[in-house]
Amino acid sequence: MAHHYNFNISKADRINKNRPFPSLRTVVSTASHRTKRPKGKEDELKDDVSKGLGKYYAVKFYPYLRDDEEDCIFAVVGGDEVYVARTSPTKGIEILQHFQDDRTLPTTNYHSGNPNTQILCAAAWSKDLETGQPLLCIGGYSGIVKVLNVIDGTLRQELVGHGSELLDLQISPTNPTLLASSSADSSIRIWSLDKTHEKQPCAAILAGNSHREHILSIAYHKNGKYLLSGGMDHLINMWIVPDLPDATTGTDNPTIVEYPHFSTAAIHSNYVDCVAFHNDLIISKSAAEFRIVLWRITNFSSALPPLPRSAAPTAPELGETRSAYGGTYERLLQLHIPFTDPFYMQFGLFQKAHMSTLLAMGTTNGLIYFWDLGRFERTGRGVKGVLEPTEAQRLVALEEGVEKKPRKRAIPIGRPKEKESELDDPQAVYDPHLTEEIPVTGRDTKRSGTTVRQCAWSPGGRYMIAVGDDRLIAVFERDLEKGTTWEDGK
C-alpha cells in the first residue's frame, strides 16, 4: 500500500542540533501542525511567512546510499533553517538534525524586503572521502556557501566569492569534492571541497559572455563533463566543465570559462528556473509558461570526447541560439503544468538504470503532477526512437494518509488516446499521467492548497518529497511490489 504524509515543521518541533546522524531521533507527527498550533502560533506563522521564513525552497536526498532498502536521508532548506531527516514507512519522517543560520545581513533582504533576514534556498549533499561522513552544502541570500558536517553538527567550511545571492547548488555526480554554485551575480563557480584546497577552494568560474542576469538553476550531466544553466535572461547554456582539479586549483588563479558551447533563448520566453539532463536530452521549464519542454541540442553526443574550449561560439551575430555542434536544437515533447505562475518552482526527476524515468512537478494550489517518460517511448508518443528504451516500472496511485477518509482513486487527467497526427508533433502538450492533491486538514480544508517549490525523488524511487510555502513537507511513498499501471487508468 502506498502512503502519503503531509505536515509542517513548526518552531516547537526543533530539536537539539548536537544529536548525531544517523541515529534515530525524535519522530515528527504525520498530522498537519498548522491545524494544531497553540493560541498565538497562527500569528507567529503568518509573521514568519511575511519574512520569508515560512517557506521551504529545496529538498535533497542523500545520494550515496546503495538503494532504498537502507534509510532514505534527506535535507530540507528554507528561511534560516535546515532539517536533516529520514523517511519512515510507518511514521512519515524522523528528524535527525536541525541547523539554524546565525548570519545577520546588513541590508534589506531581496526576497522578503525585511532587514537582517537570511533566506536559505539551495542545498547539495557531498561526503568526506577520507572519513565517509556526510556533508551538506547550503546557501542563500548571503551569497556564501556553508559546508556542514552532519555527523557532529558543526560548520566545516565557508566558501566566499559570489558577489550576490546564491540560487542553486549541485555536486558533481562523478566527484563529490566538486561543488557548482550559481548566483544572482550571473556567474557559476565550481569549488573544491578537498581539504588540500581549503585556503583557495574556488577551482573554476564560468562567466563572461553568457548570462546577464540571475542564474536560477544548474544541472550536471551524469558523466560530470557538462553543466546546464538557466536564468532570468531566458537563456539556457551548456558548458563543458574543465577537467578539475587542475594545475590552478587551490591558487589565486582559478580556471576561467568565458563562453558556453551552446546557448539559446529560443526555448522559453520567461525566467528559466529549472533545467536537467535526461541522458543527452534536456528538460527545462520557466515561470508562467505552464509547460515543461523536452528537447535536444542538434548533433550533441556525450559519447564523443568534449570539444576544446576554443570551439565555443563567440560571435554575437549568431542570434539567439549559438552552438559549437553545427546545428541548433530540436523540440521533442511538451508537458502541461497549469498553476505554475511564480518563478523558483522546480520539478523533480527520477533516473535510474533499468527503470522508467519519472517526473514530478508541484503547483501553486497543492497539486502534484506525475509523468512516466518511459511511457512515451513505449507508446511512441511524441518521442519514438529518441528516449532510450527502459524497463517498465510502475508508479502506483498515491493515497492520502493523514486522515482515515475513504480512499480517493487517483485518476489520470490526460487524454485517453492521442490522435495519430499528434504523436510526433513537438508542439503537442501532454497532460500528466497522474495528478495527486496534497490534502489539507482541519480548519484549513476550505482554502486552496499550498505552493510547492521543489520535488525530489529518493535514490531508488520509492519516495518523492515535495516542499513549499507554509512550511510544507509532503511525503509520497510508492509501493514497488503492488503497483497498478497508468496505462490502465488506475
N, C-alpha and C positions, 0 to 999 in steps of 0.2 A: 504494500500500500504506500502511496506517496503522501508526504506530509508537507504542510505549508505553514510556516510560523511567521507572525508579524508582530513586531514590538519596537519600542524605543528604549534607549538607554538614558535615563534621567540622571541628574546630579546625585540623587540618592543612591544610585547603583554603583558609584565609583568605589573602587577597592584599592587596597594598599598596593602601590606601584612596585614595591620591592618583592612582591610574590613572584617566584621564578616560573619560567616557561621551560618545559612543557607540562608541569604538574597540574593535575585537575584543581580547579578553583571554583569560586562562587558561581552558582548556577543562576542565570537570568530567567525570570519567569517568561513563559511564552505568551502571556496575556499582554495587551497593549497598555503600557504605562501611562499613556496620555489620557486614558479614561479613568485612572485611579490615583490621580495626584492629590495630595493633601490640599486643604484650603490655602489658596495663595500661590500654589505651584503653577496654575494655568497662566497667571500674570507673569511669573518668572519665565515660563517657556516663551510667551509672546515677546518678552523683552530680549531674550536670547536670540530669537529668530530675527528680530529687527537689527541686531548687531552682527548677524551672520553666524552666530554661534550655534544655532539650532539646525544646521544643515550638514549632512554628511555628503561629501563630494566624491570620495573614492573608496573602493573596496578592492583588495588584492589578496588572492590566495597564495600561501607559501608554496613555491613550485618544486621544491627539492625533495619531497616525499615520493616514495615509489608509486603509490596509487591510492585510491580511495578506501582500501582496506585498512589503511592507517588513518589516524586522526587528520581531518582537514583543518588546517590552521589558516586563519585569515586576519587581515587588519582592516579597520575602518577609520577613516580620517575625515575630520571636519571641524570647523571652528578652531579652537585652540587645543583640541583633544585627539588622542589616538587610542583606540582599543585594539588589543590583540585577543582573539578568541578562537575557540574550536567548535566545530559542528558536533551536535549530539543527536543521534537518531531518535531519541525519546524526549529530550528536554529543550530542543531548539539550539541554543548556543551556551557555551561556558566561557566566562571571561577569565583570561589568563593574566593580562597585563593592562595597565592604564597609564598613559603618559599625558601630561598637560604642559603645553609650551608656555614657558615663563617669559618669553620675549615681549617687551612693550615697544610699540612703534611710535616714533616722534611725530609722524604726520597722519593726516586723515586717511582712513582705510579706503582703498579703491572700491571694494565690494560693498561695504556697508555704510560708508560715509561717517563712521564713528572713529574718533581718535583712539590710539593705543590698543587696537584690537588686532590680534594676529589671526589670520584665516589660513588654515592648512587645507590644501585641496589636491595634493598629489602624494603618491606613495609607491614604493617599489621594494621588493624583497631581494636580499643578497645573502651571502654567508661567508664566514671567515674560513678560508681554505686551509688554515693550519689547525684550527680547533673544531671546525664544523658548526660553530654556533651561528644561529640565525641573526641576521642584521636587517633592520628595517630603515629605509631611507625615506624621509618625509620632507615636504617643502610647501611653501605658500607665498603669502604676500610679502614677507621679509626678503625674499629672493635668496635665502640661504638654505642649502640642503643640510639637514641634520641626519646623521647616521647613528641609530640607536642599537645597542646590544640588548636584544630582547630577553636574554637569559638573566642578566643581573640588573636590568632596568637602567642602565647608565648611558650617557651620551658619549659615544666613542669619538666622533669627529664632526666638524662643521666644514662645509665646502662653500667658500665665499668667492664670488666672481661675477655673478649676474648683476646687471645694473637696474633690474626692476623685478616685479613679482614673478615667481616661478609657477608654471602652469601644468607641467607634466613631467613624470619621471618614468624611465624604462631601463631595465637591466638587460645587458646583452644575454641572449639565450645560449651563447657558447662560452662566455667568460663572466662569472659572477662578480669579478672585480671591476668591470667596466660599466659605468652608470651614465646614461644620457639624460640630460635635463633640457627643457625648453622654457622660454621666458617671454615676458612682455617686452623685453629689450630686443626682440627679433632675432635672437641667436639661440643656437643649440650648443651645449657644452658636453663633452664626454670626459668623465672623471675616472681616475684610477683609485680604487679603494685599497690597493696594495699598500701595506704599511711602509714599504721602502720608498713610496712616493708621497708620504704623508705631508711633508713640508710644502710641496708644489704638486697638488693632486690633479690639476687640470691638464689633461693629455691632448685634447683637441678642441677647436672652436669651429663650428660650421656656421658661417655668417658672411655677409658681404653683399653680393649682388643676387639676392634671393628674396626672403621675406622682408616686408617693410612694416609689418605690424605684429601684434601678439601672436606667438606660436602656441596654439591651444592643445595640439595633440601630436605625439610622435609614436612610432612603432618600428621595431626591428623586424627584419626578415628572419626566418628561422635559422638561416646559416650565419647570421650575425654580420654579414658583409654589406647590408643595405639598410638604410633608415628612411622611413617616410616622415613627413612633417606636414601639418595642415594649420592654417592660420586665419586671422581676421581679414587678411587681404585677399581671401578666397583662393589662395594658392595651395596646391599640393605639390610638394617637391619630393624627389627621391635622390638621396645622397649615397655615394659609395663611401663606406666607413673606412678610414685609414687603418692599416694593419697595426694595431696597438697591443701592448706598449711599444713605442718606437724609441729612437735614439734621443728624442727631445722630451720624452715623458719624464716627469719629475724635475724638469728645469723651468726656467722663467720664459721659455720659448715654446709654447705648445704648438702642435701642428695646426695650420690654418687651412680650412677648405672653404674657398670663396664661392664656388659655383656648384649647384647640384647637377647631376647628369640628366635629370628630367624635371621639368617644371610646367605646370598648367594651371590656368584659372578658368578653364572651359568646363570643368565637371560640375562645379557648384557656383551659385550666384549669391552666396551669403557666407557668414563665418564658418569655416571648416573646423568642426570641433571634435571629430573622431575619425581616425584613419587606422587601417590594419592591413597586413598582408594575409592573403589566403593562398598558400603556396606562392606562385608568381603573380597571382591576381591581386587586385587591390579592392578593398571595401572601404567606403567613406560616406560621411554624412555632413550636412551643415544645418544651421539653425533655420527654422521656418520654411524649409522646402518640403518637409513631410515625406521624404523618401531617402532610402539608403541605396547607394549605387555600387554595383559590382562591375569592375572594368579592368582593362589590362593595358600596359604600355606595349605598343606595337614593337615586335622584334626583341623584346627583352626576355632573357632566359638566365636564371641563376645557375644553370648547369654549365654555362660558359664562364671563363675567367672574367673578373671585373675589368671594365675598361680603365685605361690610365686616367689620371686626374686631368691631363691635358686634353682629353677628348670631351670634357664637359662644355656644352654650348655657352657662349658668352655674348653673342650678338643680340642686342635688344630688338633689332628689326625683325626677328623671327616671330614676333607676335606673342599671343597669349599662351602658346604651347612651344616649349623648347625641349628637344630630345637629342641625346647622343646616339640613339639606336636606329636612326634612319627612318623614322615614322612619327606618328603622333600617339593616339590612343584609340581604344575601341570599347564602347559601352556594351555590356553583356546582359545586365539584369537590373531591375529597379524594384525595391521593396517599399510598400506603402506604410508610412508611420505617422498617422494623424495624431494631433495633440502633442506636438513636439516643437512648439514655437521657440522657447528660450534657447540660447546657446549654452554650452557646457552641460549637455546631456549626452551620455556616451553608451554605446551598445557593448555587449559582452559576447565574445566569440570563443567557442569551444572547438579545438582542433586536436585530434589525436589519431595516430596511425590505425587503420583498420576500423575506424568508427566514423559515423556520419558527422559532418561539421554542423554545429548548431549555433544559431544567433539569437540573442535575447535583447530586446530594447524596451525601456520604460517610457512612460508618458507623463504629462502634467496632471492627469486625473487618476493615477493609481492603477493603470493597466500595464501588463507586460505582454509584449508580442513575441512569439517564437516562430522561427523558421528552421526547417531541416534543409540545409543547402544540398545535401546528398540526394534529397528527393527530386530536386530539379534535374540532376544528372540521370537518375534512374528513370524519370518520366520523359526526359528530353525537352523539358520546358525551358525555353529561353537560352540554355547554355549547353546544348547537346554537343558532346565531344570536347568541351572546354574544361569543365571541372574534372578532376581525376576521379575515376570510379572508386567508390568506397563500399565498405561492408555495412549493410543496413543496421542502424542502431536505433531502436525505437525510443521516442520520447513520450512518456506516459502523460495522460491527463493529470493535472495537479489539483488536489482538493484542499479545501480550507481546513485548517487545523486549530483555529483559535477558539471557536465555539462549537458546541455539539449541535450543528444545524443539519438539515437534510443536505446531502452532498449535491452540489450543482455539477451537472455534467459539462465538461469543457467541450465547447462546440467551435470548430474551426469556422472563421468568418470568410474564408476565401471562396472563390467560385468553385462549384463542383467540377466543372470541366472547362478548360480554356479552349478557345477556338483554335483550329489548326493554324490560322493566319497569325496568331499571337505567339506561337511557340518560339519563334526565332526573332521576335520583334524587340530590339533593345530599348524601345520607348515604352513597352508594356510595363505596367506597375502591378506587382503581385501582392495580394493581401496576406496577412500572417496565416501560417498553417494552424496556429493555436493562439488564442487570446485568453489571458487569465487576469482577473481583477484581484488586487490586494485588498482583503476585507478590512473594513474599518468598524470597530465595535463600540458598544456603549453609546454615550451621548453624541459621539461624532458620526453616527451612522447616516445622518441626513445630509452631511456635507460631502462635497466631491473629494475624490482621493488625493493623495499627496504626490507631489512632483518627484519622480525617480530621476536621480542624477547619474547613476552608473550601475551597470550589471557586470557580474563576474562569475565564471564557472570554476569549479574545483578541478584539480588536475585530471581526475578520472571521469569527470562529467556527471557525478552523482548529485552534486549540489549546485544550485545557482542562487546567488545572493544579490539582491537589489537594495541600494541605499539611496537616501534622498533627503528632502526637506522634512521639517518637524521631527528630526532625529529618527527617521525611518530606517529600519533594517528588516527586510523580508527575506526569509529563507525558504527556498523551494528544494524539495528532495525528490529525485527521480527513483522509481522502483525499476531497477535494471533487469529484474527477473520476471515481473508480471506486467509487461508493457502491452499497450494497445497501439494500434497504428493510426497515424494521422490520415493515411490514405483511406482507411475505413471510416473516417469521420468521427472518431471516438476521442 
